[in-house]
Amino acid sequence: MALPFTDYTSNVTTSDNFVVTGDGMFDDLMETINAHLSARFLAGQITGKEYAIVYLGAIQEAAQTSAKIFLEREISEKKSVLLDQQIAESAAKTSLLTAQELTEDKKTLLVIAQTLGFKIDAKQKLYAKTVETYAVHESVNKNSVVPTIIEDANITTLFNDLNELIEPGVADIS
């Protein structure tokens, strides 16, 4: 954002007794310089030619100083805007990294849940195949030996193990 030139000099007026005033940085410096030079002139410390030389140097210095202040203020404002943008960019990067970390955490939880699901599925399939095998064997041979895996105590243990893998304490049959 460019500073308006009115910040440098504006509303310059001259009073009836030749006092020049204005609202800009240059005007403020010149008012101060004029007050000091007038005091020295009236005190007899600066006379004619010396007054002209000092006044010319003071005008040049006031012009350079106010221009420097004017430009430094504009640079400072631009740096401030740039810093605000960098802060916003940094915050956006932090938010993105946080979101990526959350995504990675969710992926890890998904892998854990899938692994658990595979374990539950494997136990269920093993039990189902054992029962099917026994049922076929029993239908063919009425005096077959009951596999230990489908005895009451083992069925209860298997059920509780599966139940704990799914959600601990949901249905305990023991």
BELGIVEN-V207055 format. One record per backbone hydrogen bond with DSSP energy under -1.0 kcal/mol. CO is the residue of the C=O (numbers start at 1). NH is the residue of the N-H. E is the energy in kcal/mol with one decimal. If there is no record, write none. Layout:
CO_NH_E, CO_NH_E
//
This chain:
4_7_-2.2, 5_8_-1.8, 5_9_-1.9, 7_25_-2.5, 8_26_-2.3, 10_23_-3.0, 13_21_-2.7, 15_18_-1.8, 19_15_-2.4, 21_13_-2.7, 24_28_-2.2, 25_29_-2.2, 26_30_-2.6, 27_31_-2.4, 28_32_-1.8, 29_33_-2.7, 30_34_-3.2, 31_35_-2.0, 32_36_-2.1, 33_37_-3.1, 34_38_-2.7, 35_39_-1.9, 36_40_-2.2, 37_41_-2.7, 38_42_-2.9, 39_43_-1.6, 40_45_-2.4, 40_46_-1.1, 41_44_-1.3, 47_51_-2.6, 48_52_-1.9, 49_53_-2.2, 50_54_-2.9, 51_55_-2.8, 52_56_-2.5, 53_57_-2.2, 54_58_-2.5, 55_59_-2.5, 56_60_-2.2, 57_61_-2.7, 58_62_-2.9, 59_63_-2.6, 60_64_-2.6, 61_65_-3.0, 62_66_-2.6, 63_67_-2.0, 64_68_-2.5, 65_69_-2.8, 66_70_-2.7, 67_71_-2.8, 68_72_-3.0, 69_73_-2.3, 70_74_-1.7, 71_75_-2.7, 72_76_-2.7, 73_77_-2.3, 74_78_-2.1, 75_79_-2.7, 76_80_-2.3, 77_81_-2.2, 78_82_-2.5, 79_83_-2.9, 80_84_-2.4, 81_85_-2.2, 82_86_-2.5, 83_87_-2.6, 84_88_-2.4, 85_89_-2.6, 86_90_-2.6, 87_91_-2.5, 88_92_-2.3, 89_93_-2.5, 90_94_-2.4, 91_95_-2.4, 92_96_-2.4, 93_97_-2.7, 94_98_-2.5, 95_99_-2.5, 96_100_-2.6, 97_101_-2.6, 98_102_-2.5, 99_103_-2.4, 100_104_-2.5, 101_105_-2.5, 102_106_-2.5, 103_107_-2.3, 104_108_-2.4, 105_109_-2.5, 106_110_-2.4, 107_111_-2.4, 108_112_-2.3, 109_113_-2.7, 110_114_-2.8, 111_115_-2.6, 112_116_-2.4, 113_117_-2.5, 114_118_-2.6, 115_119_-2.0, 116_120_-2.6, 117_121_-2.7, 118_122_-2.5, 119_123_-2.3, 120_124_-2.5, 121_125_-2.6, 122_126_-2.4, 123_127_-2.4, 124_128_-2.8, 125_129_-2.8, 126_130_-2.1, 127_131_-2.6, 128_132_-2.7, 129_133_-2.7, 130_134_-2.5, 131_135_-2.9, 132_136_-2.7, 133_137_-2.8, 134_138_-3.2, 135_139_-2.1, 136_140_-1.6, 137_141_-3.0, 141_144_-1.3, 147_150_-1.5, 148_151_-1.4, 151_155_-2.7, 152_156_-2.5, 153_157_-2.2, 154_158_-2.8, 155_159_-2.9, 156_160_-2.6, 157_161_-2.6, 158_162_-2.7, 159_163_-2.7, 160_164_-2.5, 161_165_-1.9, 162_166_-2.0, 163_167_-2.7, 167_170_-1.7
//
